[in-house]
């Protein structure tokens, strides 16, 4: 399966030498998860959408993953508008798409929902989500999962036809699905705890001592990034199969 990673930000230069860029983080966790997802060979292509890089045609990849970003989906800048239009094209063509954090918010925002600053402010460290609607790609199944988080915006309302799959503390739309082709996750399955420690340290003054300390303490908890990575791979594979079936039915 060929996965296009839509890179919507760069890692802070102080952290990049140790942890690499976001596409490398995503590639790492999905390769770890592949053995659990019974997936075919994975190939990754990276498109830096901040620089206007996109595939020549949607069919260049079997599916796409939109990374996180320090930007907001409501920022009035050309590259965000272009990415919103691209997401609408992905939706119209039923192309398998997964959004992480900013990507999750962007999919909702592009298709009629709304992303805005969270009332609770920054959410950092480990947070737990409860599955409230089960989907076929959730194998192996878990009724709850924990991921690393780092965001101050979140999805306030979903597009028509979207289904909430999981909800977490102060984040009611922690994971959602649109049709069989779009999946959004507020948490970061690609993050590792040492990277989160680095982010917390960089944002300590912004976060304040109380939130910084709580975020650091939460890193003692277990996380489920490999499980969620397996779900992402199964989702992309199932969405690709559903799209092929739709094409055959329409031919």
C-alpha positions in Angstrom: 0.0 0.0 0.0 1.3 3.4 -1.0 0.6 6.1 1.6 1.0 9.8 0.9 1.9 11.8 4.0 0.8 15.4 3.7 3.4 17.2 5.9 1.7 20.3 7.4 4.6 21.4 9.7 8.2 21.0 10.6 9.6 19.7 13.9 11.1 22.4 16.0 14.8 22.7 15.0 15.9 22.1 18.6 14.1 18.7 18.6 14.5 17.7 15.0 18.1 16.2 15.2 17.0 13.7 17.8 13.5 12.9 16.7 13.3 13.6 13.0 10.4 15.0 11.1 6.7 14.1 11.4 6.6 11.8 8.3 9.5 9.8 9.8 7.5 9.5 13.1 4.4 8.3 11.3 6.4 5.8 9.1 8.0 4.4 12.2 4.8 3.7 14.1 3.0 2.3 11.1 5.8 -0.1 10.3 5.7 -1.3 13.9 2.0 -1.7 13.6 2.0 -3.5 10.3 2.6 -6.9 11.8 -0.6 -6.6 13.8 -2.6 -5.2 10.9 -1.7 -8.1 8.5 -1.0 -5.4 6.0 0.8 -5.6 2.6 4.1 -3.9 2.0 4.1 -0.3 2.9 5.5 2.5 0.8 5.5 6.2 1.9 5.6 9.4 -0.2 5.9 12.8 1.5 4.4 16.0 0.3 5.3 19.3 2.0 1.9 21.0 1.7 3.3 24.2 3.4 5.4 24.5 0.3 2.5 23.7 -2.1 3.7 20.1 -2.8 0.9 17.7 -3.8 0.6 14.6 -5.9 0.0 15.0 -9.6 -3.2 13.0 -9.2 -5.1 11.6 -6.3 -4.5 8.0 -7.6 -0.7 8.4 -7.1 -1.3 7.0 -3.6 -3.7 4.5 -2.1 -4.4 6.7 0.8 -3.2 9.9 2.6 -2.3 10.9 6.1 -2.4 14.6 7.2 0.0 15.4 9.9 -0.3 17.7 12.9 0.8 21.3 12.7 1.4 24.3 15.0 -0.9 26.2 12.6 -4.7 26.4 13.0 -7.1 25.3 10.3 -8.8 28.7 10.4 -5.6 30.6 9.7 -6.2 32.8 6.7 -3.1 31.8 4.8 -2.8 30.4 1.2 -1.4 26.9 2.0 -4.1 26.2 4.5 -6.8 27.2 2.0 -5.2 25.0 -0.6 -5.1 22.0 1.8 -8.7 22.5 2.7 -9.6 22.4 -1.0 -7.5 19.2 -1.4 -9.3 17.5 1.5 -12.6 18.4 -0.2 -11.3 16.6 -3.4 -10.2 13.6 -1.3 -13.7 13.4 0.1 -15.5 13.8 -3.2 -13.4 11.0 -4.7 -13.8 8.8 -1.6 -10.0 8.6 -1.3 -8.9 6.9 2.0 -7.7 9.7 4.3 -6.5 9.9 7.9 -6.1 13.1 9.8 -3.9 13.5 13.0 -4.5 16.4 15.3 -4.4 19.4 12.9 -5.3 17.0 10.1 -8.2 15.7 12.1 -9.4 19.3 12.7 -8.8 20.2 9.1 -11.0 17.4 7.7 -13.9 18.4 9.9 -13.4 22.1 9.1 -13.2 21.5 5.3 -16.4 19.5 5.2 -18.8 21.6 7.1 -17.8 21.1 10.7 -15.9 23.5 12.9 -12.5 23.6 14.7 -11.8 26.3 17.3 -9.7 26.9 20.4 -10.6 24.4 23.1 -12.4 25.9 26.1 -9.9 24.1 28.5 -6.9 25.5 26.6 -3.9 23.3 26.0 -4.2 19.6 26.4 -0.8 17.9 26.8 0.7 14.6 27.9 -1.2 11.3 28.0 -5.0 11.3 27.7 -7.5 8.4 27.5 -10.3 8.0 25.1 -13.4 5.8 25.4 -14.7 4.0 22.3 -18.5 4.8 22.0 -19.1 3.4 18.5 -17.3 0.3 17.2 -16.0 0.1 13.6 -14.8 -2.9 11.7 -11.2 -1.6 11.4 -10.7 -1.7 15.2 -8.9 -5.0 15.3 -7.6 -6.0 17.7 -10.5 -4.4 19.6 -10.1 -2.2 22.6 -12.9 -0.3 24.4 -10.4 2.5 25.4 -7.0 3.7 24.3 -4.4 6.2 25.5 -2.3 8.5 23.3 0.0 11.4 23.6 -1.7 14.8 23.0 -0.5 18.3 22.3 -3.1 20.7 21.1 -5.0 23.9 21.9 -7.6 23.7 19.1 -10.1 20.9 18.7 -13.1 19.9 16.7 -16.2 21.7 18.1 -18.7 20.3 15.6 -18.6 17.6 13.1 -19.7 17.6 9.4 -23.1 16.1 8.6 -22.9 12.4 8.3 -19.8 12.0 10.5 -19.8 9.5 13.3 -18.0 9.9 16.7 -16.0 6.8 17.4 -14.2 7.8 20.6 -14.4 10.6 23.2 -11.9 11.7 25.8 -11.8 14.1 28.7 -12.6 17.6 27.5 -12.4 16.4 23.9 -15.8 15.0 22.9 -14.7 14.4 19.3 -11.5 12.5 19.9 -11.9 10.1 16.9 -14.5 10.3 14.1 -15.2 8.7 10.8 -16.8 10.0 7.6 -18.3 7.3 5.4 -15.8 4.5 4.8 -13.0 6.8 3.6 -12.1 9.4 6.3 -10.8 8.9 9.8 -9.8 11.7 12.2 -7.7 11.3 15.4 -7.0 14.2 17.9 -4.3 12.2 19.6 -0.8 11.6 18.3 0.0 7.9 17.7 3.2 8.9 16.0 4.6 10.6 19.1 7.0 9.0 21.6 7.3 10.1 25.2 10.7 11.5 24.9 9.5 13.8 22.1 6.5 14.8 24.3 9.0 15.7 27.1 10.9 17.9 24.7 7.7 19.7 23.5 6.6 20.2 27.1 10.0 21.7 28.0 9.8 24.1 25.0 6.3 25.2 26.0 6.8 25.3 29.7 6.3 29.0 30.1 3.3 29.0 27.7 1.7 26.1 29.5 2.3 27.3 33.1 3.8 25.3 35.9 0.6 23.4 36.8 -0.2 22.1 33.4 3.5 21.4 32.6 3.8 19.3 35.8 0.6 17.4 35.0 1.7 16.7 31.5 5.1 15.4 32.6 3.5 13.2 35.3 1.1 11.7 32.8 4.0 10.4 30.8 4.3 7.6 33.4 1.1 6.1 32.0 1.0 3.4 29.2 0.1 4.4 25.7 -1.5 2.5 22.8 0.2 4.0 19.7 0.9 0.6 18.1 -2.7 -0.5 18.6 -4.0 2.7 17.0 -1.4 2.5 14.3 -2.8 -1.0 13.4 -6.3 0.6 13.3 -5.1 3.2 10.9 -3.6 0.6 8.5 -6.7 -1.5 8.6 -8.8 1.6 8.0 -6.8 2.6 5.0 -6.9 -1.0 3.6 -10.6 -1.3 4.2 -11.3 2.1 2.7 -9.2 1.2 -0.4 -11.2 -2.0 -0.9 -14.5 -0.2 -0.4 -13.5 2.4 -3.0 -12.6 -0.4 -5.5 -16.0 -2.1 -4.9 -17.7 1.2 -5.5 -15.8 1.7 -8.8 -16.7 -1.8 -9.9 -20.4 -1.4 -9.1 -20.5 1.9 -11.1 -18.7 0.5 -14.1 
